[in-house]
């Protein structure tokens, strides 16, 4: 995304200055010459124009005033030669999106509805709305110049705090919560629908709701420091003071919930950035605050100190604040939540989301100018693109994990039910019979397959990023396909004795998933030749699908050498050892364990390896149970899953299953028994 920065400067304090054709501002854009800019109207004239946008006039009057205001704002921007030169580079040709940063040092300039401006004659989409034209999609954000934000880490694991207040009147709380509930669905692990406590736990992993928000309840929640996103649903309320009108949010009273506590921008900024409970010398800072409230971006009077709610929050150091500078309809607030949080939780670029939300508001909420009401105060980190790639990988991996968890739990539940039914019928523990609910089971499993398909698509989409970590992504996809194969294999057993076609279909799905997994491991190794784990996993799947004769001795030897080189990187228990070093050495020991098992199958032409890597992997992993859990899961495949799949694959290819698998099973079972339970490290 190309960024164009436009900065307005003037002498004096940020407040106590009215708009006037006599006031000159300095406009800076890129490396172009500074330009003097004046607004073509008096302050009172602008306020009269803006009153027409409060939905108090007829539709015809409002549309005429919108068109006139858009024209005037276009004239203001066209007076800046540097901006004309920057945007004219893209006029007349199809190009990618552009981020237009507007930086102010004067509060009165925040009154100008730049988001409503038309594109000037030299701009892309000339004559159309600058924020809506499709020739060069434009994200328009605002920024406070005088604030230093420090380094910003875009959150890779979002957690949303929703504060709802109906103190100022009814709000569409149910619609907002339903929208957010749907948004977090791809990231939620499966839960027992009859277990209310587990359901609440799964929800709260992503979302916490304060239903009657007050200063006290909001302060306590924010001080926990766990929330990366805060969504405020309330009414914007005008407050008339001696220095003019300002706006605040109507929250419930802390002592009397039926009373109204009007919180202005400065107070709200302090409220959302308290001292962290766990670390009193640190101020909490959410990455994103969204405000679904009328006039939350309205600066009101510019005579006295203070600014709009959104302006104050951004000035306090919150990187991204999204609000409304005019009245916001209920329908628009719901669309805003759906579009923004669906993208933010998926790791998409917030600048692209702001473009999308305006366009969707224009289409989905006709008869309003809600699309122009949305105002975004933003200060993104310079390496945002790199951070977003990392986040998208993390979120896609979480989505896959959630989908696999869902599929795994429902197949386990079906298997358990069938085992209990079998036991009651006295058919013997080794035989599974149908329960007469085949269609219902098929629908549930099809739902699980659809979740997995969507989750895998999210991860595959990250591969299109220029800076994507391809080896890591291929490895995650390979691991997901392997786990998916296990689930499909178990799903086939659910239909044993009742639906032969379904059994064959799920067996085919399992074998196909293993082939895809092997292909992804090959791509992972091609992307990073030092990643021995990818080579080892590919060889293991080759032994399962095609037989040990297909394992190449040279690859086996290369994997051994690469793994042993990783063990020479340093002592993992030393003070200077990084988590990455410890993890890499843990995986190296795990690789050597698997290479030992593959050698037992024969065909490598090499002497067997030591099997004392088992003790080493436990020592290196220490209290981190992640590696221990993964190794236990892989060893269990050699005991229960791989031998069965090998038998099926051999039968389909008219091969003979290697008798050495019995020795592999015994050795893997013995290794598994010597590994501690992950819980022992917690």
Secondary structure as a PSIPRED ss2 file (coil, helix, strand):
# PSIPRED VFORMAT (PSIPRED V4.0)

   1 X C   1.000  0.000  0.000
   2 X E   0.000  0.000  1.000
   3 X E   0.000  0.000  1.000
   4 X E   0.000  0.000  1.000
   5 X E   0.000  0.000  1.000
   6 X E   0.000  0.000  1.000
   7 X E   0.000  0.000  1.000
   8 X E   0.000  0.000  1.000
   9 X E   0.000  0.000  1.000
  10 X C   1.000  0.000  0.000
  11 X C   1.000  0.000  0.000
  12 X C   1.000  0.000  0.000
  13 X C   1.000  0.000  0.000
  14 X C   1.000  0.000  0.000
  15 X C   1.000  0.000  0.000
  16 X C   1.000  0.000  0.000
  17 X C   1.000  0.000  0.000
  18 X C   1.000  0.000  0.000
  19 X C   1.000  0.000  0.000
  20 X C   1.000  0.000  0.000
  21 X C   1.000  0.000  0.000
  22 X C   1.000  0.000  0.000
  23 X C   1.000  0.000  0.000
  24 X C   1.000  0.000  0.000
  25 X E   0.000  0.000  1.000
  26 X E   0.000  0.000  1.000
  27 X E   0.000  0.000  1.000
  28 X E   0.000  0.000  1.000
  29 X E   0.000  0.000  1.000
  30 X C   1.000  0.000  0.000
  31 X C   1.000  0.000  0.000
  32 X C   1.000  0.000  0.000
  33 X C   1.000  0.000  0.000
  34 X C   1.000  0.000  0.000
  35 X E   0.000  0.000  1.000
  36 X E   0.000  0.000  1.000
  37 X E   0.000  0.000  1.000
  38 X C   1.000  0.000  0.000
  39 X C   1.000  0.000  0.000
  40 X C   1.000  0.000  0.000
  41 X C   1.000  0.000  0.000
  42 X C   1.000  0.000  0.000
  43 X H   0.000  1.000  0.000
  44 X H   0.000  1.000  0.000
  45 X H   0.000  1.000  0.000
  46 X H   0.000  1.000  0.000
  47 X H   0.000  1.000  0.000
  48 X H   0.000  1.000  0.000
  49 X H   0.000  1.000  0.000
  50 X H   0.000  1.000  0.000
  51 X H   0.000  1.000  0.000
  52 X C   1.000  0.000  0.000
  53 X C   1.000  0.000  0.000
  54 X C   1.000  0.000  0.000
  55 X C   1.000  0.000  0.000
  56 X C   1.000  0.000  0.000
  57 X C   1.000  0.000  0.000
  58 X C   1.000  0.000  0.000
  59 X H   0.000  1.000  0.000
  60 X H   0.000  1.000  0.000
  61 X H   0.000  1.000  0.000
  62 X H   0.000  1.000  0.000
  63 X H   0.000  1.000  0.000
  64 X H   0.000  1.000  0.000
  65 X H   0.000  1.000  0.000
  66 X H   0.000  1.000  0.000
  67 X H   0.000  1.000  0.000
  68 X H   0.000  1.000  0.000
  69 X H   0.000  1.000  0.000
  70 X H   0.000  1.000  0.000
  71 X H   0.000  1.000  0.000
  72 X H   0.000  1.000  0.000
  73 X H   0.000  1.000  0.000
  74 X H   0.000  1.000  0.000
  75 X H   0.000  1.000  0.000
  76 X H   0.000  1.000  0.000
  77 X H   0.000  1.000  0.000
  78 X H   0.000  1.000  0.000
  79 X C   1.000  0.000  0.000
  80 X C   1.000  0.000  0.000
  81 X H   0.000  1.000  0.000
  82 X H   0.000  1.000  0.000
  83 X H   0.000  1.000  0.000
  84 X H   0.000  1.000  0.000
  85 X H   0.000  1.000  0.000
  86 X H   0.000  1.000  0.000
  87 X H   0.000  1.000  0.000
  88 X H   0.000  1.000  0.000
  89 X C   1.000  0.000  0.000
  90 X C   1.000  0.000  0.000
  91 X C   1.000  0.000  0.000
  92 X C   1.000  0.000  0.000
  93 X C   1.000  0.000  0.000
  94 X C   1.000  0.000  0.000
  95 X C   1.000  0.000  0.000
  96 X C   1.000  0.000  0.000
  97 X C   1.000  0.000  0.000
  98 X E   0.000  0.000  1.000
  99 X E   0.000  0.000  1.000
 100 X E   0.000  0.000  1.000
 101 X E   0.000  0.000  1.000
 102 X E   0.000  0.000  1.000
 103 X E   0.000  0.000  1.000
 104 X E   0.000  0.000  1.000
 105 X C   1.000  0.000  0.000
 106 X C   1.000  0.000  0.000
 107 X H   0.000  1.000  0.000
 108 X H   0.000  1.000  0.000
 109 X H   0.000  1.000  0.000
 110 X H   0.000  1.000  0.000
 111 X H   0.000  1.000  0.000
 112 X C   1.000  0.000  0.000
 113 X C   1.000  0.000  0.000
 114 X H   0.000  1.000  0.000
 115 X H   0.000  1.000  0.000
 116 X H   0.000  1.000  0.000
 117 X C   1.000  0.000  0.000
 118 X E   0.000  0.000  1.000
 119 X C   1.000  0.000  0.000
 120 X C   1.000  0.000  0.000
 121 X C   1.000  0.000  0.000
 122 X C   1.000  0.000  0.000
 123 X C   1.000  0.000  0.000
 124 X C   1.000  0.000  0.000
 125 X C   1.000  0.000  0.000
 126 X C   1.000  0.000  0.000
 127 X C   1.000  0.000  0.000
 128 X C   1.000  0.000  0.000
 129 X E   0.000  0.000  1.000
 130 X C   1.000  0.000  0.000
 131 X C   1.000  0.000  0.000
 132 X C   1.000  0.000  0.000
 133 X C   1.000  0.000  0.000
 134 X C   1.000  0.000  0.000
 135 X C   1.000  0.000  0.000
 136 X C   1.000  0.000  0.000
 137 X C   1.000  0.000  0.000
 138 X E   0.000  0.000  1.000
 139 X E   0.000  0.000  1.000
 140 X E   0.000  0.000  1.000
 141 X E   0.000  0.000  1.000
 142 X E   0.000  0.000  1.000
 143 X E   0.000  0.000  1.000
 144 X E   0.000  0.000  1.000
 145 X C   1.000  0.000  0.000
 146 X C   1.000  0.000  0.000
 147 X C   1.000  0.000  0.000
 148 X C   1.000  0.000  0.000
 149 X C   1.000  0.000  0.000
 150 X C   1.000  0.000  0.000
 151 X C   1.000  0.000  0.000
 152 X C   1.000  0.000  0.000
 153 X C   1.000  0.000  0.000
 154 X C   1.000  0.000  0.000
 155 X C   1.000  0.000  0.000
 156 X C   1.000  0.000  0.000
 157 X C   1.000  0.000  0.000
 158 X C   1.000  0.000  0.000
 159 X C   1.000  0.000  0.000
 160 X E   0.000  0.000  1.000
 161 X E   0.000  0.000  1.000
 162 X E   0.000  0.000  1.000
 163 X E   0.000  0.000  1.000
 164 X E   0.000  0.000  1.000
 165 X C   1.000  0.000  0.000
 166 X C   1.000  0.000  0.000
 167 X C   1.000  0.000  0.000
 168 X C   1.000  0.000  0.000
 169 X C   1.000  0.000  0.000
 170 X C   1.000  0.000  0.000
 171 X C   1.000  0.000  0.000
 172 X C   1.000  0.000  0.000
 173 X H   0.000  1.000  0.000
 174 X H   0.000  1.000  0.000
 175 X H   0.000  1.000  0.000
 176 X H   0.000  1.000  0.000
 177 X H   0.000  1.000  0.000
 178 X H   0.000  1.000  0.000
 179 X H   0.000  1.000  0.000
 180 X H   0.000  1.000  0.000
 181 X H   0.000  1.000  0.000
 182 X H   0.000  1.000  0.000
 183 X H   0.000  1.000  0.000
 184 X H   0.000  1.000  0.000
 185 X H   0.000  1.000  0.000
 186 X H   0.000  1.000  0.000
 187 X H   0.000  1.000  0.000
 188 X C   1.000  0.000  0.000
 189 X C   1.000  0.000  0.000
 190 X C   1.000  0.000  0.000
 191 X C   1.000  0.000  0.000
 192 X C   1.000  0.000  0.000
 193 X C   1.000  0.000  0.000
 194 X C   1.000  0.000  0.000
 195 X C   1.000  0.000  0.000
 196 X H   0.000  1.000  0.000
 197 X H   0.000  1.000  0.000
 198 X H   0.000  1.000  0.000
 199 X H   0.000  1.000  0.000
 200 X H   0.000  1.000  0.000
 201 X H   0.000  1.000  0.000
 202 X H   0.000  1.000  0.000
 203 X H   0.000  1.000  0.000
 204 X H   0.000  1.000  0.000
 205 X C   1.000  0.000  0.000
 206 X C   1.000  0.000  0.000
 207 X E   0.000  0.000  1.000
 208 X E   0.000  0.000  1.000
 209 X E   0.000  0.000  1.000
 210 X E   0.000  0.000  1.000
 211 X C   1.000  0.000  0.000
 212 X C   1.000  0.000  0.000
 213 X C   1.000  0.000  0.000
 214 X E   0.000  0.000  1.000
 215 X H   0.000  1.000  0.000
 216 X H   0.000  1.000  0.000
 217 X H   0.000  1.000  0.000
 218 X H   0.000  1.000  0.000
 219 X H   0.000  1.000  0.000
 220 X H   0.000  1.000  0.000
 221 X H   0.000  1.000  0.000
 222 X H   0.000  1.000  0.000
 223 X H   0.000  1.000  0.000
 224 X C   1.000  0.000  0.000
 225 X C   1.000  0.000  0.000
 226 X C   1.000  0.000  0.000
 227 X C   1.000  0.000  0.000
 228 X C   1.000  0.000  0.000
 229 X E   0.000  0.000  1.000
 230 X E   0.000  0.000  1.000
 231 X E   0.000  0.000  1.000
 232 X E   0.000  0.000  1.000
 233 X E   0.000  0.000  1.000
 234 X C   1.000  0.000  0.000
 235 X C   1.000  0.000  0.000
 236 X E   0.000  0.000  1.000
 237 X E   0.000  0.000  1.000
 238 X E   0.000  0.000  1.000
 239 X E   0.000  0.000  1.000
 240 X E   0.000  0.000  1.000
 241 X E   0.000  0.000  1.000
 242 X C   1.000  0.000  0.000
 243 X C   1.000  0.000  0.000
 244 X E   0.000  0.000  1.000
 245 X E   0.000  0.000  1.000
 246 X E   0.000  0.000  1.000
 247 X E   0.000  0.000  1.000
 248 X E   0.000  0.000  1.000
 249 X E   0.000  0.000  1.000
 250 X E   0.000  0.000  1.000
 251 X E   0.000  0.000  1.000
 252 X E   0.000  0.000  1.000
 253 X C   1.000  0.000  0.000
 254 X C   1.000  0.000  0.000
 255 X C   1.000  0.000  0.000
 256 X C   1.000  0.000  0.000
 257 X C   1.000  0.000  0.000
 258 X C   1.000  0.000  0.000
 259 X C   1.000  0.000  0.000
 260 X E   0.000  0.000  1.000
 261 X E   0.000  0.000  1.000
 262 X E   0.000  0.000  1.000
 263 X E   0.000  0.000  1.000
 264 X E   0.000  0.000  1.000
 265 X H   0.000  1.000  0.000
 266 X H   0.000  1.000  0.000
 267 X H   0.000  1.000  0.000
 268 X H   0.000  1.000  0.000
 269 X H   0.000  1.000  0.000
 270 X H   0.000  1.000  0.000
 271 X H   0.000  1.000  0.000
 272 X H   0.000  1.000  0.000
 273 X C   1.000  0.000  0.000
 274 X C   1.000  0.000  0.000
 275 X E   0.000  0.000  1.000
 276 X C   1.000  0.000  0.000
 277 X C   1.000  0.000  0.000
 278 X C   1.000  0.000  0.000
 279 X C   1.000  0.000  0.000
 280 X C   1.000  0.000  0.000
 281 X C   1.000  0.000  0.000
 282 X C   1.000  0.000  0.000
 283 X E   0.000  0.000  1.000
 284 X C   1.000  0.000  0.000
 285 X C   1.000  0.000  0.000
 286 X C   1.000  0.000  0.000
 287 X C   1.000  0.000  0.000
 288 X E   0.000  0.000  1.000
 289 X E   0.000  0.000  1.000
 290 X E   0.000  0.000  1.000
 291 X E   0.000  0.000  1.000
 292 X E   0.000  0.000  1.000
 293 X C   1.000  0.000  0.000
 294 X C   1.000  0.000  0.000
 295 X C   1.000  0.000  0.000
 296 X C   1.000  0.000  0.000
 297 X C   1.000  0.000  0.000
 298 X C   1.000  0.000  0.000
 299 X C   1.000  0.000  0.000
 300 X C   1.000  0.000  0.000
 301 X C   1.000  0.000  0.000
 302 X C   1.000  0.000  0.000
 303 X C   1.000  0.000  0.000
 304 X C   1.000  0.000  0.000
 305 X C   1.000  0.000  0.000
 306 X C   1.000  0.000  0.000
 307 X C   1.000  0.000  0.000
 308 X C   1.000  0.000  0.000
 309 X H   0.000  1.000  0.000
 310 X H   0.000  1.000  0.000
 311 X H   0.000  1.000  0.000
 312 X H   0.000  1.000  0.000
 313 X H   0.000  1.000  0.000
 314 X H   0.000  1.000  0.000
 315 X H   0.000  1.000  0.000
 316 X C   1.000  0.000  0.000
 317 X C   1.000  0.000  0.000
 318 X C   1.000  0.000  0.000
 319 X C   1.000  0.000  0.000
 320 X E   0.000  0.000  1.000
 321 X E   0.000  0.000  1.000
 322 X E   0.000  0.000  1.000
 323 X E   0.000  0.000  1.000
 324 X E   0.000  0.000  1.000
 325 X C   1.000  0.000  0.000
 326 X C   1.000  0.000  0.000
 327 X C   1.000  0.000  0.000
 328 X C   1.000  0.000  0.000
 329 X C   1.000  0.000  0.000
 330 X H   0.000  1.000  0.000
 331 X H   0.000  1.000  0.000
 332 X H   0.000  1.000  0.000
 333 X H   0.000  1.000  0.000
 334 X H   0.000  1.000  0.000
 335 X H   0.000  1.000  0.000
 336 X H   0.000  1.000  0.000
 337 X H   0.000  1.000  0.000
 338 X H   0.000  1.000  0.000
 339 X H   0.000  1.000  0.000
 340 X H   0.000  1.000  0.000
 341 X H   0.000  1.000  0.000
 342 X H   0.000  1.000  0.000
 343 X H   0.000  1.000  0.000
 344 X H   0.000  1.000  0.000
 345 X H   0.000  1.000  0.000
 346 X H   0.000  1.000  0.000
 347 X C   1.000  0.000  0.000
 348 X C   1.000  0.000  0.000
 349 X C   1.000  0.000  0.000
 350 X H   0.000  1.000  0.000
 351 X H   0.000  1.000  0.000
 352 X H   0.000  1.000  0.000
 353 X H   0.000  1.000  0.000
 354 X H   0.000  1.000  0.000
 355 X H   0.000  1.000  0.000
 356 X H   0.000  1.000  0.000
 357 X H   0.000  1.000  0.000
 358 X H   0.000  1.000  0.000
 359 X H   0.000  1.000  0.000
 360 X H   0.000  1.000  0.000
 361 X H   0.000  1.000  0.000
 362 X H   0.000  1.000  0.000
 363 X H   0.000  1.000  0.000
 364 X H   0.000  1.000  0.000
 365 X C   1.000  0.000  0.000
 366 X C   1.000  0.000  0.000
 367 X C   1.000  0.000  0.000
 368 X C   1.000  0.000  0.000
 369 X C   1.000  0.000  0.000
 370 X H   0.000  1.000  0.000
 371 X H   0.000  1.000  0.000
 372 X H   0.000  1.000  0.000
 373 X H   0.000  1.000  0.000
 374 X E   0.000  0.000  1.000
 375 X E   0.000  0.000  1.000
 376 X E   0.000  0.000  1.000
 377 X E   0.000  0.000  1.000
 378 X E   0.000  0.000  1.000
 379 X C   1.000  0.000  0.000
 380 X C   1.000  0.000  0.000
 381 X C   1.000  0.000  0.000
 382 X C   1.000  0.000  0.000
 383 X C   1.000  0.000  0.000
 384 X H   0.000  1.000  0.000
 385 X H   0.000  1.000  0.000
 386 X H   0.000  1.000  0.000
 387 X H   0.000  1.000  0.000
 388 X H   0.000  1.000  0.000
 389 X H   0.000  1.000  0.000
 390 X H   0.000  1.000  0.000
 391 X H   0.000  1.000  0.000
 392 X H   0.000  1.000  0.000
 393 X H   0.000  1.000  0.000
 394 X H   0.000  1.000  0.000
 395 X H   0.000  1.000  0.000
 396 X H   0.000  1.000  0.000
 397 X H   0.000  1.000  0.000
 398 X H   0.000  1.000  0.000
 399 X H   0.000  1.000  0.000
 400 X H   0.000  1.000  0.000
 401 X H   0.000  1.000  0.000
 402 X H   0.000  1.000  0.000
 403 X H   0.000  1.000  0.000
 404 X H   0.000  1.000  0.000
 405 X H   0.000  1.000  0.000
 406 X H   0.000  1.000  0.000
 407 X H   0.000  1.000  0.000
 408 X H   0.000  1.000  0.000
 409 X H   0.000  1.000  0.000
 410 X H   0.000  1.000  0.000
 411 X H   0.000  1.000  0.000
 412 X H   0.000  1.000  0.000
 413 X H   0.000  1.000  0.000
 414 X H   0.000  1.000  0.000
 415 X H   0.000  1.000  0.000
 416 X H   0.000  1.000  0.000
 417 X H   0.000  1.000  0.000
 418 X H   0.000  1.000  0.000
 419 X H   0.000  1.000  0.000
 420 X H   0.000  1.000  0.000
 421 X H   0.000  1.000  0.000
 422 X H   0.000  1.000  0.000
 423 X H   0.000  1.000  0.000
 424 X H   0.000  1.000  0.000
 425 X H   0.000  1.000  0.000
 426 X C   1.000  0.000  0.000
 427 X C   1.000  0.000  0.000
 428 X C   1.000  0.000  0.000
 429 X C   1.000  0.000  0.000
 430 X C   1.000  0.000  0.000
 431 X C   1.000  0.000  0.000
 432 X C   1.000  0.000  0.000
 433 X C   1.000  0.000  0.000
 434 X C   1.000  0.000  0.000
 435 X C   1.000  0.000  0.000
 436 X C   1.000  0.000  0.000
 437 X C   1.000  0.000  0.000
 438 X H   0.000  1.000  0.000
 439 X H   0.000  1.000  0.000
 440 X H   0.000  1.000  0.000
 441 X H   0.000  1.000  0.000
 442 X H   0.000  1.000  0.000
 443 X H   0.000  1.000  0.000
 444 X H   0.000  1.000  0.000
 445 X H   0.000  1.000  0.000
 446 X H   0.000  1.000  0.000
 447 X H   0.000  1.000  0.000
 448 X H   0.000  1.000  0.000
 449 X H   0.000  1.000  0.000
 450 X H   0.000  1.000  0.000
 451 X H   0.000  1.000  0.000
 452 X H   0.000  1.000  0.000
 453 X H   0.000  1.000  0.000
 454 X H   0.000  1.000  0.000
 455 X H   0.000  1.000  0.000
 456 X H   0.000  1.000  0.000
 457 X H   0.000  1.000  0.000
 458 X H   0.000  1.000  0.000
 459 X H   0.000  1.000  0.000
 460 X H   0.000  1.000  0.000
 461 X H   0.000  1.000  0.000
 462 X H   0.000  1.000  0.000
 463 X C   1.000  0.000  0.000
 464 X C   1.000  0.000  0.000
 465 X C   1.000  0.000  0.000
 466 X C   1.000  0.000  0.000
 467 X C   1.000  0.000  0.000
 468 X C   1.000  0.000  0.000
 469 X C   1.000  0.000  0.000
 470 X H   0.000  1.000  0.000
 471 X H   0.000  1.000  0.000
 472 X H   0.000  1.000  0.000
 473 X H   0.000  1.000  0.000
 474 X H   0.000  1.000  0.000
 475 X H   0.000  1.000  0.000
 476 X H   0.000  1.000  0.000
 477 X H   0.000  1.000  0.000
 478 X H   0.000  1.000  0.000
 479 X H   0.000  1.000  0.000
 480 X H   0.000  1.000  0.000
 481 X H   0.000  1.000  0.000
 482 X H   0.000  1.000  0.000
 483 X H   0.000  1.000  0.000
 484 X H   0.000  1.000  0.000
 485 X H   0.000  1.000  0.000
 486 X H   0.000  1.000  0.000
 487 X H   0.000  1.000  0.000
 488 X H   0.000  1.000  0.000
 489 X H   0.000  1.000  0.000
 490 X H   0.000  1.000  0.000
 491 X H   0.000  1.000  0.000
 492 X H   0.000  1.000  0.000
 493 X H   0.000  1.000  0.000
 494 X H   0.000  1.000  0.000
 495 X C   1.000  0.000  0.000
 496 X C   1.000  0.000  0.000
 497 X C   1.000  0.000  0.000
 498 X C   1.000  0.000  0.000
 499 X C   1.000  0.000  0.000
 500 X H   0.000  1.000  0.000
 501 X H   0.000  1.000  0.000
 502 X H   0.000  1.000  0.000
 503 X H   0.000  1.000  0.000
 504 X H   0.000  1.000  0.000
 505 X H   0.000  1.000  0.000
 506 X H   0.000  1.000  0.000
 507 X H   0.000  1.000  0.000
 508 X H   0.000  1.000  0.000
 509 X H   0.000  1.000  0.000
 510 X H   0.000  1.000  0.000
 511 X H   0.000  1.000  0.000
 512 X H   0.000  1.000  0.000
 513 X H   0.000  1.000  0.000
 514 X H   0.000  1.000  0.000
 515 X H   0.000  1.000  0.000
 516 X H   0.000  1.000  0.000
 517 X H   0.000  1.000  0.000
 518 X H   0.000  1.000  0.000
 519 X H   0.000  1.000  0.000
 520 X H   0.000  1.000  0.000
 521 X H   0.000  1.000  0.000
 522 X H   0.000  1.000  0.000
 523 X H   0.000  1.000  0.000
 524 X H   0.000  1.000  0.000
 525 X H   0.000  1.000  0.000
 526 X H   0.000  1.000  0.000
 527 X H   0.000  1.000  0.000
 528 X C   1.000  0.000  0.000
 529 X C   1.000  0.000  0.000
 530 X C   1.000  0.000  0.000
 531 X C   1.000  0.000  0.000
 532 X H   0.000  1.000  0.000
 533 X H   0.000  1.000  0.000
 534 X H   0.000  1.000  0.000
 535 X H   0.000  1.000  0.000
 536 X H   0.000  1.000  0.000
 537 X H   0.000  1.000  0.000
 538 X H   0.000  1.000  0.000
 539 X H   0.000  1.000  0.000
 540 X H   0.000  1.000  0.000
 541 X H   0.000  1.000  0.000
 542 X H   0.000  1.000  0.000
 543 X H   0.000  1.000  0.000
 544 X H   0.000  1.000  0.000
 545 X H   0.000  1.000  0.000
 546 X C   1.000  0.000  0.000
 547 X C   1.000  0.000  0.000
 548 X H   0.000  1.000  0.000
 549 X H   0.000  1.000  0.000
 550 X H   0.000  1.000  0.000
 551 X C   1.000  0.000  0.000
 552 X C   1.000  0.000  0.000
 553 X H   0.000  1.000  0.000
 554 X H   0.000  1.000  0.000
 555 X H   0.000  1.000  0.000
 556 X H   0.000  1.000  0.000
 557 X H   0.000  1.000  0.000
 558 X H   0.000  1.000  0.000
 559 X H   0.000  1.000  0.000
 560 X H   0.000  1.000  0.000
 561 X H   0.000  1.000  0.000
 562 X H   0.000  1.000  0.000
 563 X H   0.000  1.000  0.000
 564 X H   0.000  1.000  0.000
 565 X H   0.000  1.000  0.000
 566 X H   0.000  1.000  0.000
 567 X C   1.000  0.000  0.000
 568 X C   1.000  0.000  0.000
 569 X C   1.000  0.000  0.000
 570 X C   1.000  0.000  0.000
 571 X C   1.000  0.000  0.000
 572 X C   1.000  0.000  0.000
 573 X C   1.000  0.000  0.000
 574 X C   1.000  0.000  0.000
 575 X C   1.000  0.000  0.000
 576 X C   1.000  0.000  0.000
 577 X C   1.000  0.000  0.000
 578 X C   1.000  0.000  0.000
 579 X H   0.000  1.000  0.000
 580 X H   0.000  1.000  0.000
 581 X H   0.000  1.000  0.000
 582 X H   0.000  1.000  0.000
 583 X H   0.000  1.000  0.000
 584 X H   0.000  1.000  0.000
 585 X H   0.000  1.000  0.000
 586 X H   0.000  1.000  0.000
 587 X H   0.000  1.000  0.000
 588 X H   0.000  1.000  0.000
 589 X H   0.000  1.000  0.000
 590 X H   0.000  1.000  0.000
 591 X H   0.000  1.000  0.000
 592 X H   0.000  1.000  0.000
 593 X H   0.000  1.000  0.000
 594 X H   0.000  1.000  0.000
 595 X H   0.000  1.000  0.000
 596 X H   0.000  1.000  0.000
 597 X H   0.000  1.000  0.000
 598 X H   0.000  1.000  0.000
 599 X H   0.000  1.000  0.000
 600 X H   0.000  1.000  0.000
 601 X H   0.000  1.000  0.000
 602 X C   1.000  0.000  0.000
 603 X C   1.000  0.000  0.000
 604 X C   1.000  0.000  0.000
 605 X C   1.000  0.000  0.000
 606 X C   1.000  0.000  0.000
 607 X C   1.000  0.000  0.000
 608 X C   1.000  0.000  0.000
 609 X C   1.000  0.000  0.000
 610 X C   1.000  0.000  0.000
 611 X C   1.000  0.000  0.000
 612 X C   1.000  0.000  0.000
 613 X H   0.000  1.000  0.000
 614 X H   0.000  1.000  0.000
 615 X H   0.000  1.000  0.000
 616 X H   0.000  1.000  0.000
 617 X H   0.000  1.000  0.000
 618 X H   0.000  1.000  0.000
 619 X H   0.000  1.000  0.000
 620 X H   0.000  1.000  0.000
 621 X H   0.000  1.000  0.000
 622 X C   1.000  0.000  0.000
 623 X C   1.000  0.000  0.000
 624 X C   1.000  0.000  0.000
 625 X H   0.000  1.000  0.000
 626 X H   0.000  1.000  0.000
 627 X H   0.000  1.000  0.000
 628 X H   0.000  1.000  0.000
 629 X H   0.000  1.000  0.000
 630 X H   0.000  1.000  0.000
 631 X H   0.000  1.000  0.000
 632 X H   0.000  1.000  0.000
 633 X H   0.000  1.000  0.000
 634 X H   0.000  1.000  0.000
 635 X H   0.000  1.000  0.000
 636 X H   0.000  1.000  0.000
 637 X H   0.000  1.000  0.000
 638 X H   0.000  1.000  0.000
 639 X H   0.000  1.000  0.000
 640 X H   0.000  1.000  0.000
 641 X H   0.000  1.000  0.000
 642 X H   0.000  1.000  0.000
 643 X H   0.000  1.000  0.000
 644 X H   0.000  1.000  0.000
 645 X H   0.000  1.000  0.000
 646 X H   0.000  1.000  0.000
 647 X H   0.000  1.000  0.000
 648 X H   0.000  1.000  0.000
 649 X H   0.000  1.000  0.000
 650 X H   0.000  1.000  0.000
 651 X H   0.000  1.000  0.000
 652 X H   0.000  1.000  0.000
 653 X C   1.000  0.000  0.000
 654 X C   1.000  0.000  0.000
 655 X C   1.000  0.000  0.000
 656 X C   1.000  0.000  0.000
 657 X C   1.000  0.000  0.000
 658 X C   1.000  0.000  0.000
 659 X C   1.000  0.000  0.000
 660 X C   1.000  0.000  0.000
 661 X H   0.000  1.000  0.000
 662 X H   0.000  1.000  0.000
 663 X H   0.000  1.000  0.000
 664 X H   0.000  1.000  0.000
 665 X H   0.000  1.000  0.000
 666 X H   0.000  1.000  0.000
 667 X H   0.000  1.000  0.000
 668 X H   0.000  1.000  0.000
 669 X H   0.000  1.000  0.000
 670 X H   0.000  1.000  0.000
 671 X H   0.000  1.000  0.000
 672 X H   0.000  1.000  0.000
 673 X H   0.000  1.000  0.000
 674 X H   0.000  1.000  0.000
 675 X C   1.000  0.000  0.000
 676 X C   1.000  0.000  0.000
 677 X C   1.000  0.000  0.000
 678 X H   0.000  1.000  0.000
 679 X H   0.000  1.000  0.000
 680 X H   0.000  1.000  0.000
 681 X H   0.000  1.000  0.000
 682 X C   1.000  0.000  0.000
